[in-house]
């Protein structure tokens, strides 16, 4: 019995000792965690102060009146930086968003902010802050970042490949800068990316194939750069893409047929490049496409009638056949291509057409009377072609026309008196033609008309 009591006493002592050390260990761990968290928050506050973006401790009151004569230690320890303009913190006091006000000038202090001190940062919006430095590779440490907007600055240099480490990134906008170099292939690692805007820079090289891995991307803006080579067929893998803009580059080759896979595409801009050939008939499968821009390229041949299935199309900048189904078309720009043959009479069926640009092509033959059925037409440019014959009397049916440019063609004969019906007409350019005869009396009713009959035009007053 005595032995049992002694054993029980020893066991209780051991248990108490274990509980003591366990509790002490947990308490020590908790203190360490709190200390670590506090130290991390102090690093964030210090990084904000050291950046100089919000000026210095001594004159920070100039940004906000409620901080007169405050010192650095107070700012860091009290986490009052969470109340600074353009700073958002979570409940623990860790910075989650940085979006300085528009009047905060960053300039050459961009790289003075130690970005690696902000493990919980989800938004960094520095657009329009007159930044004229390079993008620091340390931005790649912000693995929780969802929005990175550096647009409308003077940022130069290359896009660092470390940006590809931003695994949570959904929106990347570095447009309207002076970035150069290649698109890093590492951007293809940004699987959560929804918007990618690299437009209006000085980027070169080809469009990397790895961009095709961005299957969640809905907006891709690469316009106004110096990209060369072909449009990679891998773009067709971007199954969520709604807007694709590669205009104003030096892209060449054919339009890849894989673009037919972009079923959600609403806007496609391929203009101002060196693309050749005609586009695949299967583009007619893009039933949601509303804006299609392909002007200023080197296309030839006919566009297949399947394109007429694009019932959502509103703006089309390519040569068009089978246009009867384009019920919503408002603007048709076919200018500055190598289009040849007669003007399609089917254009007269585009009842909502307001702007029609056919200038600087190789179009020939007469102006079809059906073209004059476009009662909503406000602007018609047919200049610099080889259109011949006389002006049709049906031209008097263009009741809404404001500008009519038929210059630099082979039109002949008199101006029809029906021109007097065009009471909305302000500009009529018939220069560089073979127009002859009298200016009709009815033209005198057009009080605001500017009429150009210069160069090789033979006419006289009645």
Secondary structure by P-SEA (a helix, b strand, c coil): caaaaaaaaaaaaaaaaaaaaaaaaaaaaaaaaaaaaaaaaaaaaaaaaacccccccccccccccccccccaaaaaaaccccccccccccccccccbbbcccccccccccccccccccccccbbbbccccccccccccccccccccbbbbccccccccccccccccccccbbbbccccccccccccccccccccbbbbccccccccccccccccccccbbbbccccccccccccccccccccbbbbccccccccccccccccccccbbbbccccccccccccccccccccbbbbccccccccccccccccccccccccccccccccccccbbbbccccccccccccccccccccbbbbccccccccccccccccccccbbbbccccccccccccccccccccbbbbccccccccccccccccccccbbbbccccccccccccccccccbbbbbcccbbbbcc
